[in-house]
Amino acid sequence: MLTTHPRKKAFFALLLLVSAASLGITMALYIAPGSLGQMIFSLCKVWLLALPLVWFIWVDHGKFRLSLRYWYLGQKPYSWRRCYSLSITLLP
């Protein structure tokens, strides 16, 4: 799809994401604060969720892989205890 330098691809993706977020907020708050603005805001939120997924598949030619080895077999027995103790110490 895009056969340019990777830095240009990243800039283009960032431009698409930032402009969609700005457009959604501007429409919802200032230009059309009614139901039309909320609809455009919601569509922009869907765009913010869908664009990275579409970009990963079509532009980066990525494949989804789910490996249970990292979830079950790769964990050490004390890793959950460390996570819980760290989360408790970070609570206010």
C-alpha positions, 0 to 999 in steps of 0.5 A, a space after each residue: 500500500 504505502 511503499 515509502 520510508 518507515 518514518 513517513 508511514 509513522 507520520 502519516 498514521 500519527 496525522 490520521 489519528 491526531 486529526 480524527 481525535 481533534 475533529 471528534 472533540 471539536 465537533 462534539 463541543 463547539 461546532 455541533 454540540 447536539 446529536 450530530 456532534 455526538 455521532 461524529 465524536 463516536 465515529 471518531 472514537 471507533 476510528 481511533 480504535 480501528 485504525 491501528 488494527 487496520 494499519 497493522 494488517 494492511 500496511 505493516 503486513 502483520 499477523 495475529 499470533 496468540 501463544 499460550 506458552 507465554 501465558 501459562 508455561 513461561 511464568 514463574 511461580 512467584 511472578 503473580 505474588 510480585 505483581 500483587 505486592 507491587 500493586 498494593 505498594 502503589 496504592 495511595 
